[in-house]
């Protein structure tokens, strides 16, 4: 028997908790799993909004058939063609060969490319309506949040926004479905990690989407991953507004790349000096041990960043290079950056970080320090100067 949860009298949720997948999009760790959310509206005309990843196709079709009984599925609405949303489309069409697939003009070339489907298509544009009987659905385009064909579906009747990847999160739901059924403190990190690593590059497009949707009344936000928002809607909208405009909270993320421990020692000195200078939130990461998605998650949260690297083959320690490459790709702005590192017979790490700061347009704080071999007393004092300069910037910005 399928797990059926009602969002309203005629709208149902089915979420698949995926605890087996190790990597989302084959790169982001899923220590807490992920959900795939599909939604069914059982009206005079029936509509399925999104599907799920392919391994859950059979369960999804069984769920639809159990809910609809002898009724047919009239519409399949595709908000997003990425396979974690669309992976069950072929199975749904096989079960309901006359179903009309609803998407926009950028949806259908991808639909054909992935699944070879070219029939029973209904194209919608910005603001178009689809009447199901008691329910009317309205469509809004949100291109590049985070694919070009991305759109959202709004149930005008029940004021439900089926929001696609927007407002989603990593993490399985473990019995709860709505935001007020769960402890949000357990989800906040995974909500921001999802945003920063999946949607974060498209902040300007998120701002346009928020502006477009600000004029509609929303009682529920039903994303394709994670919990459904009904009690904390202003909270998650404010978070998206802050994240998409690159606002940072007072705090510092210290990230280092170290082969033999000398650069790591400098990182620990800096962390202690930051605390002594009055910074309350300090996170320290070894770039070789922690996946970049967790580091980027905290860099998206905090305004201060301090990077350190040993020299490696005349350049920077490779895991640090990977992290900085990801950050350049995402285009995160409005951060303060301190720079430190170590070298023995040749430099390279500090030079690479300084170049990164110039390219990403982050504000350098204090003078960089590059220890020769092990950090000297003088090097440690220069680390203190970086920490004090960073603390002064952050504490001033709080005023």
N, C-alpha and C positions, 0 to 999 in steps of 0.2 A: 504493500500500500504506500502510495506517495505521501510525503509530508506536505500538507497543504496549509499555508498561512495566508489569511486574508489581510489585504491592505485596506479593502473597503468591501461593500456588499458584493460586488461583482469582479473585483480585481484580486488575483492570487499571485503569490510569490512561490517560486521554487528555487532554492539555492543549493548548489552542490558544494559541499565542503571537500576540498582537495588537500589531503594531508600527505599524499604520496609524491607529488611533484617536488623535486629538490630546487629547481631553478625556474623562475618566471622568465619567459622569453629566452630561456637557456642562458641567463646571466645573473639574474637577481636572486639571492638566496631566499628561500621560503621556510625559515625556521618555524614559523607559526602557520604555514599553509596559506591557502587562498580560497576564495569562493567565486563561483560563477553564478550570477543571478539571471533568471529568466522570469517573465511576467505574462500572465494570461488574463485577458478580459473576456468574460463570458456574458455577452450581451445578445441582442437580436442578431448581430453579426459578431463573430468571435475574432480575437486578434492575439497573437503571440508577439511579444516584444523581446527581441534578441533570443539567442539560444544558449549554447554552452560549448565548452571544448569537446572535441570529438569523443573521448572516452566515456562521456556521459550522455551520448546520443540516445542510446536505448532507453535509459531511465527517463529522459526528457519526453520522448514519444509516449512511453507508458503513462507518464503523469498527465499529459494532455488528453490522452484517450480516456483515462479514468475520470478526469474532470468533465469532459464534454460528453461522454457517453455516445449516444447516437448522433449527436450534432457533428457538423464538420468544422474544420478550421478554415475560416474565410480569409484571414490576412496574416502574413508574417512580416513584421516591421523590423527592418534592419537599421539600427542606429549606427552600427560600426562593423566593418568587414574583417577586422583582425580575427584570426582563427580561434582565439580564446573566447570570442563572442559568437562567431559564425560557424564553428566546427560541426554543429549538428544540423545545418541547413539541409543537406542532401537527404538525411534520414527523415526530417520533417516533411520534405516534399514527397518522398516516396510513400509516406503514410497518408499524406493529404495531397494527391497530385493536382488538384484544382485550386490549391491555395494561391492567393495573389500576393506576390512579394512587393512590399512597399519600400522604396528607397529614393535617393536623389540621383541626379544624372551622373554623379561621380561614383555612386555605389555600384552600378550595374556592370561596368567594365571589370571591376575587381571581382564581382560575383561570377562572371563568366570565366575569368582567369583562374580562380581557385576551384570552382565547382562545375563549370561548363553549363550553367543554367542561363537560358536566354528567353524563356517563355513566362507568361503570366506575370508580367512586371507592371507596376504602377508607380510612375514617377511623381514625386512631390517636390515642391519648392518652398522657399521661405514663407511661413505663415499659412500654408495650405491646411485645410481641414479634412478630416475623414470621419464620417458619421457612422457609428456602430449601432445606433438605436437611442438608448439613454445616454450613452457616452459619445462625446466628440473629442477626437484627437487632433492636436495642432502640432506642426513641425517647425523646428527652428534649426538653421544650419550653424554649426560651430566648427568651421574648417580649421584643421591643424590643432585641434584639441582632442587627439593629437595626430589624426590622419586627415587627409584632404576631404574625405567623404563623411566625416563625423557629423552627426546631428543628434538632437534630443527630441523626445516625444513628450508632449504635455497633454495630460488628461484634463480637459477643460471642466468636466463635470465634477470630478473628485479632487481637482487641484493637485494632481500627482505629477511630478516631473521625473520622467524616466531619463536619467542624466548621462547614460553612456559611461565613459571612464571618469568623467568629472565627479568629484566628491567620493570617489571610491577609496579602497584601501587593500593592503595585504592583510592576511590573517583570516583564519576560519572563525565562524560565528559561535560554534559550540553551544547550541541550544537557543541562544538569543537571536533576534532578527532586527529589532528596532534599537535605536540609540539609547532609549531609556530602560532597556532590558539588560544592558551591558555596562560594565565598568569602563568608561571612556579612557581612564588612565592607562588601561592595558592596550588600548588601540591607538592612542595619540602618536606614538613613535612610528607605527606601521602606516598610519594615515599620511604622515608627513614624508616618510620614506617612499611611499607610493607616489605622492605628488612630485617630490624633488627628482626622482629618478625616471619617472614615466612621463609626466606632464610638464615638469619644470622648465624645459627648454622653451616652451610656448607661452610664456607669461603674457606677452602682448595680446595673443589670441584669447587667453583666459580672461583678460580684462574686457575685451570686446564681448565675449560671451556673457560675463557677469552683467555688463551694461544692458545687453539685449534682454536678458531674463529678469532684470530688476523691476520691470513693469507688470509682471504677472504674479498672482497670488499663489503661493506654494504651501501646501499643507504637508506634503511628503516629498522627500527626495529619494528616489529609488535608483541607485547606481548599478552598474554591471558587476562590481566587485565590492564585497564588504557589507557593512551594516546599512540599514535604511534609516534615514534621518526624519524624525517627526517632532522631537522636543527641543533639539539643539540646532535647528536650521540656521538661525542667525550666527551661531558659533562657527559652523563649518564654512559659511559664506565669508565671514570675517577672516578666517584662516586663509582661504583661497585668495582673498583680496590682498592680504599681507604678503603671502608667499609669492604671488604673481607680480607684485611690485618690489620684491627683493628686500622687504623690511627685515631687519635682524634684531634679535633681542640682545641685551647685554650679556656677554659671555665670550669665552675664547675656546677655540678648537686648536690644540697643538698636535701636529702630525709630523712624524719623523721617519726617515729611512736610515737605518744604521746596520752596518755589518758586524762590528766588533764592540759596540756598546758606547763609543765615545759620543756620538751624536745623541744617543738615547739619554746619556747622562745630562747633556745640555738641555734636553727637553724636560727632564725632571726638575732641573734647577729653575727653568723658566716657569713651569707650572707652580712651583712653590712660591716664586717671587710674585706671580700674579695673585695668588691667594693673599700674600702679605700686603699687597697693594690694594686689596679690597674687592677684587673680582670674585663673585660668589660661584659662578658657573664656569668650570674649567674641565674640558675633556681632553685626554691624551690618547693618541692612537699610534700604534706601530703600523705603518703602511704595508708592511710585508705580511702582517697577521690578520688584519681586519679588511673585509671586503669593502670596496670603495662606496657601495650603496649606503652603508652605515655611516661612513665618514661624511659623505655628501649630505646625508640627512641632517647631521648636526651642523655642518657648515651652512646649510640653508636656514637653520634656526638661529645661529649666533652671529653677531656682527664682527667679532674679532677672530682672526685666523693667524696662526704662526706656523710656518713650514720650516723644517730643517732636513738637510740631507748630507750624507757623506758624499765624497766624490767617488765616481764609479767609471772606470775606463775613460777618464777625461770628461765625464759628463755627470748626470744625476743618477741616483739610485733608481733602477727601473720601476719599482712599485710607485715611487713618488711621481715619476714621469707619467705613469698610467693615470694616477689620480688627477694630475694637473691637466692632462689631455681631456679627461671627462668634464672637468669644470669649465674648460674653454668651450667645449661643445655645448654645454648648458647655458653659457652666457650669464652666469650669476653676477650681479653687480652689487655695488654699495657695500663693500667689505674692506676692513682694515687688515693689512698683512705685515707681519714681522718675519724676518728671514735669519736663519742661522744654519750652521753646518760645520763639517770638519773635512780635512784633507790631510794627506801625508806627503807623497811625492808630487802631487798635482791637484789642482782644484777642479771645479766644474759644477758641483751641486748648488752652491750659493748663486753662482752666475746664472744657472738655468732658472732658479726660482725668481730671481730678480727680473729676468727677461719675461717670465710668465706674468708677473705683476704688471709689467708695462703693457703686455698684449691684452690682458683681461681688464685693464684699467682699474685695478684695485689701488688703494692708497697705501703706500709704504709707510710704516710707523717705526721710528727709531733707525739706527744704523745697523746694517747687517753685521754679523760676526761669523767668521770662519776660523775655527781652531786648527792649528797645525798639530796633527796627531791627537794627543789627549788634550782636553781643555785645560788651560792654565788658569791661575787665579785671576789674571786680567780678563781672560775670555769669560769667566763666570760673572765677573762684574759687568761686562758688556751684555751678557744675557739678562742681568737684572735691569739694565737700562732699557732693553727691549720690552721687558715685562712692565716696567713703570710707565713707559711711553704708551703702551697699549692700554693699560689701566686708566691713564689720564684721558685718553680718547673716549673710552667707553663710559667712564664716569661723567665726563663733560656732556656726552650725548644724552644722558639720563635727565639732565637738568631741564 
